[in-house]
Amino acid sequence: MEVHAHSHTPRKKWTHYFWEFLMLFLAVLCGFFAEYQLEHTIEKQRSKVYATNLYDELKKDTAELNRVITELEFNAKKLDTLCYLVTKNGIRSIQSQQLLRISRYVTHISFFSSNNSTIEELKGSGGLRLLKPNVSRQISLYDKELKDLENEYALTKAEFIRMEELYFKVIDRSLFENLFKDQALFDKDSLIKNADPIINDDPKLVKEFLGWVAFEKGIYREQIKNFLLPLKEEASKLLTLLKKEYHPE
């Protein structure tokens, strides 16, 4: 009887398996690092875009804040003059042209509106995590000041409505609008002399109106001091940080 010997596959050494495992591990690890690096690069690019957009919007905000602050300061001074003239000699003592010019600032209300679409996008998409922690913190501080100003506007809305109601009871605004369409007509004393801008000079009504005018100029100065200037300061800090960390320009 013929006997056949079985062939045996040589057993691999444990070092062979170790090197196979190591090579596979390194391949997976390199892939992970490559993906991580790609994701990191993409996030860095996104953060740069966010920072640049935010920087541009903040520059617009700062310019708008300067405009609103200047306008409110000017309005408050005009209302100071109106209060002084009416209190000193009575509303009928004021020249028609002067009364029309000054009293119009009662309804000349100026509000700040932020270009904050990038901040809203960062908050809504979770993009704040892409930015450096010090920048994210400063964005939160600026956003808080914005919310405080929005609340202030909401609270004073009723006061301005009441102010306008009284204004239209005392002063004929339509007269100013009609004459102001043509500056040459408005500057002619002969036309203004025969025009009476006062609808009602009842002392009680004028006194109430004057009280609200004084209240209004107080609101303007309070908004400048407690809301607009702090908001401008936070905007300036954020602009400086963005410029330092991301070099948007």
C-alpha positions, 0 to 999 in steps of 0.5 A, a space after each residue: 500500500 502506497 502512503 502519501 505524505 500531507 503537505 503542510 503550509 509553513 506557519 507564519 511567524 508572529 512578527 509577520 502578523 504584527 507588521 501586517 497589523 502595524 501597516 494597516 493601523 498606520 494606513 487607517 491612522 494616516 487616513 484619519 489624520 488626512 481627513 482631520 487636516 482637511 476638515 481643519 483646513 475647511 473650518 479655518 477657511 470658513 472662520 476666515 470668511 465669517 471673520 471677514 464678513 463680520 468685520 465688514 458689517 461691524 464697520 457699517 455698524 460703527 458708521 451707522 452708530 456715529 450717524 445716529 448718535 450725532 443725529 440724536 445729540 442734534 435733535 436733543 439740542 433742538 428740543 432744548 431750544 423749543 422747551 426754552 422758547 415756549 417756557 420763556 415767552 409762550 408758544 405764541 411768541 415764537 415766530 411761525 417759521 422758527 416754530 415750524 423748523 424747531 418743532 419738526 424735530 419732535 417727530 424726527 426720531 432716529 433708530 440704529 439698525 445693525 447689519 448683524 446677519 453674520 452674527 445671526 448666522 454664526 449663532 444659528 449654525 453653531 459657527 461660533 465654535 469655529 472662531 477663536 474663544 476670545 473673538 466668540 466671547 466678544 461677539 457675545 458681548 456685542 450681541 448682548 448690547 444689541 439685544 439691550 438696545 432692541 429692548 430699549 426701543 420696544 419699551 420707548 415705542 409707546 412714549 414716542 406714539 404719545 409724543 406724536 399724538 400731542 405734537 399733531 394736536 398742537 402743531 400743524 405739521 402739514 403746513 411745514 410739509 407743504 411749505 418745505 417742498 419748496 425751500 424758496 417759499 419756506 424762506 419767504 417771510 411774507 408767506 410764513 407771516 400769514 400761516 398759523 402753525 399752531 392748531 391748539 394753544 390751550 395752556 394745559 395741552 401745551 404744558 403737557 406737550 412741553 413735558 413730553 418734549 422734555 421727556 423725549 430729549 431725556 430719552 435721546 440722551 439716555 439712549 446715547 449714554 447707556 446704549 449707543 456708546 456702550 454698543 459702539 465700544 463693544 463694536 470697536 473692541 470686536 473690530 480690533 480683535 478680528 483685525 488682530 486674529 484674522 487680518 480681514 483687510 
